């Protein structure tokens, strides 16, 4: 528990109403998108960089650890409080400071919700491509910390590709600025990207300059339905081989088709083995030809149905299916474990096979939703958290999934981060020398191990 | 001088003919694209990662410093040998290991010349976008070390955006592998990009996985000629505002038009104040409309002439003009100082004005070639290296250029690196805390300061 002296000082720094210490309040900040939890001693919500500096300095003096937090939607335990810690909640630093359409840049505070930025950008004809499924809740600071992906990475890349510069309060309370309003503003080594994907363990990002792009002139959304999973995989390979670069190549299997249909009523074929959501964008003149090519490719790959969304409402329904995928499985079993293993795209069919094998070997139910164009799969293991034996089986199955992905030349985590959940598998992906580099960089920035300790690597 | 014992051991490691210690041989490795030079004790050319490991370990024991080197084309002194050092020349590690068209990936050794990769890719319908003007000589390892740009960054980004993974021999001789055949293969923090742009001071990159893209179906190259520099600047703003994303928006001023014309005979108008080389790519159907729009924009901005290249030979001539720009000025004065200051694109006109002011204030001749779409300018200061007084004036003018760029929200170096040349200006761009971060990261990887010491920061 925090002493009254500490509480008073925190209130002085961030303001009376921006300090939470009551039991119910603390509970709200004790979990994230995983099944893990941990209670902090307090929650503070700074509104300025100067307040963050003050907080860092004061809590360092008090030997209290600090846990940065965006919206807490992350899937790897990255924002779970550890012992003797205060959560630094960035929800009140949610200003869009500037949208600079001349330089294709937006300057934001870290607590801005991804979707809110999209809305403001849309008014000016612009767009911020990395929009993870959580984008209606997740913050740009959180997206940066996890180097979030999303359904449009195949064409547009991940968060890393859109961060041009940051302001960071280091664990010693000093402030650095990196980058600028230009993707070439990165002399010396790349300080911006050391922080992007670092899961908040190296410091507190307090301002972000993001690259934005003109909103695509036209978009077309298609849905292809398959009896067999292999045929959907084949379609992905064939589309890419035809030289088409869709924005989206999203895959959902039979289980997910059914669980999402309950919510979205998009008219997905409940008997189907798999669907692909395919989206392209570009100049209006190119759309028809590409849609036709894609239609033919799906037919050649035995698609049962190929549908082109005709109205905005239809597009929205299809996307609702996809965006509600994670939550939708809760109707089947009370808990689910999300994974984000990623393999080279050409190994996507083998990864699907591998998942089926893991499900069989461990006797667990797994639904699959995937960013197929990125080779990034989200096998969702369904279980009941209250059943200890089942929980152990799920952990074993998760480990097997990671091993399988590594065996296919992939990674244990494509976009959700390592956090607490995958920390134990990280050294199966990296050599001891690389693990040592991870630890040393952490130590360089945070020698006392005070900022988000215990995430990614043990010190 | 190296002792015979050391020379013998080096020959054992890399082979007899891959060790250079004679005066003439050493001289060839004593300079780079700058006017600086420094003689190494020896030059070794490893052919395998294992040999690099052996070299690092052995030279560490001998307390001899190591200077990694690609083709030595860099413009910032990054590959200049320092005292008591051996150059590790990667020219013999020049194999294209694999081109994986399914995953849009090429795996290469660091000594592969950029142009050689382009040729191999072209056979398979692929393309590697970051092609700096030096691409016929510069290596992919060197491009990675400097995070090279080039004329097509406006649409396609810089080297950083195309590096998917690397193998690195650390200064302690240990090997790490980062990334993979997927842009989402970067769990933990971004080790790949810590090395990209680090100018070879953190270790030796021995293998690179690069992202490649399908070759654009159609390209159109245009040339717009202006009486006034301002009108060319205005065109850049207007094209971007029209929502067109060209691959190229290259600018050359009156002086460069004339010096390059001597070589390329592209028919540039020798009386003109400026030209813009504009290139677009995409689907054939979109080209005519965009060319027409661009033509109208240039006319509205008072272009004297707007020309669309009609044949491959014409395209080649225009590009020859641009690619020979740096070298071409040698006819005017014996030496030139290249700069690569970069500003937010919207400040391009002010940067041009700033350059003219510097030229006037310091009484120096400056020609300007620029990646105008990136706000990345190359003011070339012409002088005679043998005249000490003039050299001092040039240094003062360079400093003024850097200051001007920072004043416009830009950076002192957009694509050439810091090396030795800009080291003294780096702390005018970064806070002391950021400078400290640079030094600490160096120390983390290279505590003995043995690999490419003295570049970017003093330790």
Interface residues (C-beta under 8 A of the other chain):
Chain A: X100 X102 X103 X104 X105 X125 X147 X149 X153 X157 X158 X160 X161 X170 X172 X174 X175 X176 X177 X178 X180 X181 X182 X183 X184 X185 X186 X187 X188 X189 X190 X191 X193 X194 X195 X196 X197 X198 X199 X202 X214 X217 X237 X240 X241 X243 X245 X282 X283 X285 X286 X289 X342 X343 X344 X345 X346 X374 X375 X376 X409 X410 X411 X412 X413 X414 X415 X417 X418 X422 X426 X429 X430 X431 X432 X433 X434 X436 X437 X438 X440 X441 X443 X444 X445 X456 X457
Chain B: X100 X102 X103 X104 X105 X125 X147 X149 X153 X157 X158 X160 X161 X170 X172 X174 X175 X176 X177 X178 X180 X181 X182 X183 X184 X185 X186 X187 X188 X189 X190 X191 X193 X194 X195 X196 X197 X198 X199 X202 X214 X217 X237 X240 X241 X243 X245 X282 X283 X285 X286 X289 X342 X343 X344 X345 X346 X374 X375 X376 X409 X410 X411 X412 X413 X414 X415 X417 X418 X422 X426 X429 X430 X431 X432 X433 X434 X436 X437 X438 X440 X441 X443 X444 X445 X456 X457
